[in-house]
């Protein structure tokens, strides 16, 4: 099978790659044009063929593959996420909300980030100053075009303040939506095929050169069909520039763990690669 195209966003340009061959995309090829194209995959393939050969972009030159897209997120799509949310919110009496949404036909969907609040590869993410319990949430993130069709995927980090959401589920927007609470990258994989069920999502958190947490799950543990999440998101919504949709996490650190400034978060999902961010 032919390797999928991968798109890298840099400070000055977009670079397309296939089978270790890199091409500088024409200036007419923008992220918004890609998300708005009648056939995003054909549009990207044409740009790759028309592009100028170039070198692989340097890791410190990469930016989040986003220009005008909103980022949304789905919650409680893994059993592990449901049990963690029930535990953190049981004192507030909100625990039953999470098992009910896990089993319901309608998924939990919420707005996560705008482009200017989103961190890219190598950039810092933040934890809230008024929170005591913060974790990263590593997530397969879908690229959805303006017509609601999934045409690719990347890695997302849905930073979360567990104590704030646990205090009251109505505080979820404050626990989830704040400056640099989302990160995506390091590239966007352009493919009609989504990752297989056995594709691993891995998380490592390092503190002072030492691993303080590591966990792993697989895409197949997501309860809901991925196309159904996109379909629910586009019900009575319009996204003229397309959007990204984080699909939930199945990796939850123990309750005794919280992020600290200068922690390094590494999320790996192939063939996207590894998204690395440091906590500010």
N, C-alpha and C positions, 0 to 999 in steps of 0.2 A: 504493500500500500504506500502511496506517495506521502512523504512527510507533510504535515500541515504547515501552513504559513504561520509565522509568528511576527507580531508587530511590536516594535520597541519605540517608545516616545523618548526623544532626547531634548536637550535645551533648545536646539535649533531646527530639528527635523524629525521626520518619521522614517524609520528603517524597517524594511521587511526582510525576513530570513526564511529560507527553506533549505533543509539538508546542508546546513553550514555555509550557504551562499547568501550573502547580504547585498541588498540593493537600497539605495537612497530613493525614497518614493518621490514622484513628481510633486510639484508644489500644489497641484490641483487635488491631490489626494490628502484629505484632512480626516480627522476622526469623525466630525459631524457628517461629512460627505459619505463616509463609510457606513455610519449608522442609518443614514437616510437613503442609501442606494437601493434600487429595485432588487439587486442581487449582490449583497455585500461580499460574498466569497468570490464571485466573478470580478467584481470591481477591484478587489485586492489583488487577485491573480494578474489582472491586466496591469495594475500599477507596478507589481513586482517585475513583470516582463519588460515594462517600459523604463524601469528605474536604472540609475547609474550604479555599477558595481562599487561597493565600498567595504570598509573594514567593520568588524563587529564593534558595536558601540561600547565605550568604556563604562564600567559599572557606576562610576561616580558622575556620569553624564545622563543617566536614566531619570525619567520623570514618570509620574503616573500616566497611564494611557487613557487620558480623559481630557475633553475640552468643555463641552456644554452639557454633558450627561448628568442626570441625577443618579444618586446611588440609593437603592432601597434594600430592604433586608427581610428575610423570612425567619421566624422564630419557632422554636420547639418542633423542629423537624427530625431530631434524633431522640431516641429514648433517653440517652444520657443527659441531654439538655433538659428534657421534661423533669427528670428526677432532681436535677440540680436546682431548677427554678422552684419546684415545689418545696424543697428543703429551705431555700433562702427566704421564702415568703410565708412560711407557715405561721410565724408569730403574728404577722399582719392579717392572717386569715385569707390570703390570696392563693394558697396552694392549689385548690381545686380548679382554678382557672386554667392551669397549665396542663393537667391531664385531660381536661375537657377539650382544649384546642388541639392537643396532640391527636385525639380521636375524631375530631370534627371534620366535616367535609371542607369547610372554609378554613384556610390557613391563617396564621398570624402574619401580617405584612405591615411594615412600618417604614417611614422615611428615615434614611440614615445620614446622607451627606450631600453637599453641593461640591462642585469642583474645587472652589477656593479653600474649602475646609479639609480637603483630602490630601493625605501624605502619599508620596511615591517611594520607590526603592531608595534606601539609604537615608531617608528623611526621618525626622522625629515624629513620634506619636505622643499623645498627652494623656495624663490621668487627671481627673477633676481634683481641684484643690479642696473641695468640700466632701470628698469621698475617702473612706478608709479601706475599701476592699475593691480592688480593680484587677481585671484579667483581660488578656487578649482572647479573641474568639476566631480561630482560623477557619475560613470558609471557602468552598468552591463558589466562585462568583460568575454569574452568567452575563454575557453581553447580548442584549436584546435590541433589535433594530426598531425603527420608528413604527413598523407595522406589527410589532409584537412577536417577531420570529427570533429564536435563539440562533446565533451564528458563530458563537465563540465563547471563550471562558478565560478567566484569570484567577489569581489568588486574592482574597480579601481578608482583612483583619478588622473585625467588628469589636473595637475596644468597648468595654462595658464596666460600669460601676455597680457591682452586685449588691452592695449594701443599700444603695438608693432605690434600685428596682425592688429589692426584697422588702423594703420598708412599706412600699405601696405600689402595686402594679401600675397605677396611674402616673407614677413618676418615671415610667419607662423613657419618655422623650428626653428627660434630663440625664438619665443613666446612660443613654445611647447616643445622643445627638449633641455634640459640642465640638469646639475647634480641635482638629486633628484627631478625631475619634475614629476615623476610617483611614485605611491604607489599602491600595491595590497595586498590583504589578507582580514581577518585574516586566512582564510582557503580556500581550493579549494573543492567545492562540485562536486562530481563525479556522474553524472546522465545523462541518455539519454534524460530526460525530462527537457526542459528549464523552467524558471519561467513563471507562467501564466500571462496573460495580466493584471490582477489586482494586481500583486505583487508590493508593494510600494518600492521606493528608497527614502530614507530620508537623509537630510543633516542638520547638526547643527554645527554652528561655535561659539565657546566660547572665550571670551576675559576677562581676570581677573575675572574668575568665573561667568561671565554673558553671557547669550546668546545674540549675536549681529546679528545673522541671522539664520533662519530656513526655510526650504523649502521641498517640497515633490512632487514627480511625480510617474507615474506607468510605468511598462515595456510596457504596451499596447499602450502607446503614441509614441513609436518608429515607424516611418513611414515605414521602410523597414523590410521585413522578415529577421530574424537573420541569417538563413542559407545562404541567398543570399549575406550577407556581407562576410561570410567566403569564398563563392565561388568566389566572385570578388577578394578577397585578394590573393587567390591561383592561379589566372590566371597568367601564365608566371612567377611565383615565386616558389621557393622551400624553405621549412623550415625543414631541416633534424632533428631538435630537437623539432619540433612543435612550436607553438607560442601562445601568448595571443592577443586578439583583444578587445579593449575598444569600446563600441557601441554608444557613444555619450551621451550628457547630456540634460536633460529637466529641470534642475534647474539652474537658472542664477540669482545671487544676483543683486540688483539694481545698477545703474551706479554710485551711490554715495559711494558704498562699495568697499573697497580694503582690502586684507589681511595685517596683521601686524605681525612682529616677536612675537613669543610665543602664537599666536592664536592656539587654539585646534580645529581640524577638525574631525568631527565624521560622518561617512557615514554608514548607516544601510540598509541591504538588506537580508531578510531571505530566506533560512536557512544558509546563509553565516555567519551572525552575524553583528558586527560593526567594521569597520576599523577606528582606531584612530591614528592620526598623529599630531604632533606639528610643527608649522612653525619655522624654525631655525632663 
